[in-house]
Amino acid sequence: MGKRRIVVLGSTGSIGTQTLDVVRRHSDALEIVGLAVHGRIDELLAQAREFGVDHLAVGDKALADDPRCDEARTLVGELGRARCEAGTSSEPSFGVGPGAVAALTQLPEADVVVNALVGAAGLQASYETLAAGKVLALANKESLVVGGDLIMPLAAQVDAQRRAAGTAPAVGPAGALMPIDSEHGAIYQCLLGENAREVSKLWVTASGGPFRGKTRDQLLPITPAQALAHPTWNMGAKISIDSSTLMNKGLEVIEAHHLFAMPYDKIEVVVQPQSAIHSMVEFADGSVKAHLGTTDMRIPIQFALSYPDRWEAPVAPLDFRTLGTLEFAAPDTDTFRCLALARHAGETGGTLPCVMNAANEVAVAAFLAEQIGYLDIAACVEAAMEAHERVGVQPVESIAQLQEVDAWSRATAQSWCCRR
Ligand code: MG
């Protein structure tokens, strides 16, 4: 079998750089054919040189006139000439703006798109990846939270295409949509070889974040720097704040609902502060399968790219002799209200998760800019959701509709933050 050819969207972020690390160690099986960043052009150029990538995109439109863009055009031209002569690549390309990022999903030579974009901006790329019949390795959970009703039917189509074309594994899921999230990667693996109808519960584990055990009064004066320090996972700013508010876990509950076609009453969150158990699946006979491993995102990233195979990983294995105690607790949804809000949004469905997600993105940015307080994040999200429920939640119909709802929610949340 030839190499898997990969496009990485968000290649300079936490997931992106760890994806490149996996590719570096498995260059016999994986190859990068396209890279997209939001604004870090210098790092993009360094990555392009290292991996010989001649399809590049920069998402931030404001950088269109940056002189480094000329450098990027020259570079892809040089890298592309050698490839075109070998007949292994389409015309080299470099573009600026969200359209250029999404266009990388359509590269004829790409087999897999790793979507590690931040926020609802990732939905379009997820949709277009699957619409082009390619495998989507998804770190952008917002794609499913906001657009799961559109993404999952497309993924089922690509699964069917892969089975018909003989590119799917002989047994197990066809693999069109591979989650890059430690919890969902864990559940995916626990479900291999199992009958989904015999599942009685998905246990999504949560570290509890840096403020586990704190009261609302103690959370009131929390600063961005305090909220950015996560106890077990090293991640980008948006997801670190979401982890501290438990919104991340709320998004993951909705993500699990879509990915595994599970009703919400079969999805439970449990706090597991050591993050050694990445999630669990309970079956009809009471048996529970848990997925354990070192807390290193390169493992779930690699599994998404190696499936159905497993490869060696450059991480220290768990040593159970020194692991110590594993604790479990129910999440405190009175203090961490974002988790309850997300569950309500998911259970209601339609356009409400889109509103919740967009308002949360605005509120997190406002908190990081010190415009609103820590507890205001949940209050802002709740205000936007209530406003949307008053006018009426709609069934999800199209990307265009979701973009409109998203914009409305952002404006609503923005004006809420300005009134603080
Ligand atoms: Mg996660």
Boltz pocket constraint, residues with backbone or C-beta under 6 A from the ligand:
constraints:
  - pocket:
      binder: B
      contacts: [[A, 181], [A, 182], [A, 183], [A, 252]]
      max_distance: 6.0
